[in-house]
Amino acid sequence: MKKTKDRILATALSLFNRHGLSKVTLRTIAKEMGISQGNLNYHFKKRAEIIEALYFHLVKNIDESMLKNPSEEISLQLLVNLSTTIMNNFYKYRFFMLDFVQIMRENKTIKTHYLKLVEIRRAQFMGLFTLLIKNGIIRKEKLPNEYLFLYNRFQILGDFWFSSAEVLHAPISKQRLSEYSEIINQAIYPYLTAKGEKEYLSNYCK
């Protein structure tokens, strides 16, 4: 039973990524799998349930990357690794990012969870910024709420860069990830200390 459910989710993810939400129904998924819609409905009664399951898989994958290094030995490498891991996960579930607004409008379960998740992510990144300051990687704030607003920029870019990439470079290829990853990661550069700049230029500047 679990294998069938996993196959449904994998097939749905592939179809959503290729065609977008508007063109994929339960019947589309069942046809792609070569099973009856009744069989599919045994596992997922509504398409929204499939979207929710995929959303929570995405969140779990990112949560695991956020919890890999909870120690205070924080470096710029950790921030870059987190950004890269998050973007790779977003690419794997790119339909969600491309249909982000539609999903938030239509799915109360996901929107409610997402709004709470934003608060958790904000606290996690603010904690990371505090440790980066402590370790001499980024400078102290010069403006009120400077690092809060930096997190907000990361969040906005993270949620919506796929839309820009889809318009400019459709279809989006995995090769584009490194380009957009650099665009996002460079947002940290104005905040680096001399120590942080040296690390960044040595390891991340192409």
ZAMARGU-4260 file (C-alpha; in steps of 0.2 Angstrom, whole numbers, plus 5000, padded with zeros to 4 digits):
<rodrens>
0) 5000/5000/5000 | 5014/5012/5005 | 5023/5008/4988 | 5007/5013/4978 | 5005/5029/4988
5) 5023/5034/4985 | 5021/5030/4967 | 5006/5042/4966 | 5016/5056/4974 | 5031/5053/4963
10) 5020/5053/4948 | 5010/5068/4953 | 5026/5078/4957 | 5033/5074/4940 | 5017/5079/4931
15) 5015/5095/4942 | 5033/5100/4938 | 5030/5097/4919 | 5013/5104/4916 | 5008/5115/4932
20) 4993/5112/4943 | 4980/5118/4931 | 4983/5104/4919 | 4985/5090/4931 | 4969/5081/4938
25) 4967/5065/4948 | 4962/5057/4932 | 4978/5063/4923 | 4989/5055/4937 | 4980/5039/4937
30) 4981/5038/4918 | 5000/5041/4919 | 5002/5027/4932 | 4991/5015/4922 | 4979/5013/4937
35) 4960/5016/4939 | 4955/5033/4947 | 4946/5022/4960 | 4962/5014/4965 | 4970/5031/4966
40) 4955/5038/4976 | 4958/5024/4989 | 4974/5033/4994 | 4970/5051/4990 | 4952/5057/4989
45) 4956/5074/4983 | 4970/5082/4973 | 4973/5094/4987 | 4978/5079/4998 | 4992/5075/4986
50) 4998/5093/4985 | 4998/5094/5004 | 5008/5078/5005 | 5021/5084/4993 | 5022/5101/5002
55) 5025/5092/5019 | 5038/5081/5010 | 5047/5097/5005 | 5046/5105/5022 | 5053/5089/5030
60) 5068/5089/5018 | 5072/5107/5022 | 5070/5104/5040 | 5082/5090/5040 | 5095/5102/5032
65) 5092/5115/5045 | 5095/5103/5059 | 5111/5095/5052 | 5123/5107/5061 | 5116/5114/5077
70) 5133/5118/5085 | 5140/5136/5088 | 5154/5132/5076 | 5145/5142/5063 | 5154/5148/5047
75) 5149/5156/5030 | 5150/5139/5023 | 5134/5134/5033 | 5124/5148/5026 | 5129/5145/5008
80) 5126/5126/5011 | 5109/5130/5018 | 5104/5141/5003 | 5110/5129/4991 | 5101/5114/4999
85) 5085/5124/5000 | 5086/5129/4982 | 5089/5111/4976 | 5074/5106/4986 | 5064/5120/4978
90) 5069/5114/4961 | 5064/5096/4965 | 5046/5103/4970 | 5047/5118/4958 | 5028/5117/4954
95) 5025/5123/4971 | 5035/5138/4969 | 5028/5142/4952 | 5010/5140/4958 | 5014/5147/4975
100) 5000/5161/4975 | 4987/5149/4968 | 4991/5136/4981 | 4991/5148/4996 | 4974/5155/4990
105) 4966/5138/4988 | 4973/5127/5002 | 4970/5133/5019 | 4980/5119/5027 | 4996/5123/5018
110) 4994/5142/5020 | 4991/5140/5039 | 5006/5129/5041 | 5017/5140/5029 | 5013/5156/5039
115) 5019/5147/5055 | 5034/5140/5046 | 5039/5158/5041 | 5040/5163/5059 | 5051/5147/5063
120) 5062/5150/5049 | 5064/5168/5054 | 5070/5163/5071 | 5082/5150/5064 | 5090/5163/5052
125) 5091/5176/5066 | 5099/5164/5077 | 5112/5160/5063 | 5115/5178/5060 | 5119/5181/5078
130) 5131/5167/5078 | 5139/5173/5062 | 5142/5190/5071 | 5149/5181/5086 | 5161/5172/5075
135) 5167/5188/5066 | 5159/5183/5049 | 5146/5197/5048 | 5146/5214/5056 | 5135/5221/5069
140) 5119/5230/5063 | 5121/5248/5058 | 5102/5250/5054 | 5087/5245/5064 | 5081/5228/5060
145) 5095/5226/5047 | 5096/5207/5048 | 5077/5205/5050 | 5075/5213/5034 | 5090/5203/5026
150) 5080/5187/5031 | 5064/5195/5023 | 5074/5198/5007 | 5080/5180/5007 | 5062/5174/5010
155) 5055/5184/4996 | 5069/5179/4984 | 5067/5161/4989 | 5048/5161/4987 | 5047/5170/4970
160) 5064/5168/4960 | 5056/5153/4951 | 5043/5164/4944 | 5056/5176/4937 | 5067/5162/4930
165) 5051/5154/4922 | 5047/5170/4912 | 5065/5173/4907 | 5072/5156/4905 | 5058/5144/4902
170) 5059/5130/4904 | 5070/5131/4920 | 5085/5119/4919 | 5095/5113/4934 | 5110/5122/4927
175) 5101/5139/4931 | 5102/5134/4950 | 5120/5139/4952 | 5117/5156/4943 | 5102/5160/4954
180) 5110/5153/4970 | 5124/5166/4967 | 5112/5180/4965 | 5104/5176/4982 | 5120/5172/4991
185) 5128/5188/4986 | 5115/5197/4996 | 5125/5193/5011 | 5141/5201/5005 | 5138/5219/5010
190) 5137/5213/5028 | 5153/5203/5029 | 5168/5208/5040 | 5185/5208/5032 | 5186/5190/5038
195) 5170/5185/5030 | 5175/5194/5014 | 5191/5184/5013 | 5181/5168/5015 | 5168/5172/5003
200) 5181/5178/4989 | 5191/5163/4992 | 5178/5150/4991 | 5162/5157/4983 | 5167/5170/4970
205) 5168/5164/4953
</rodrens>
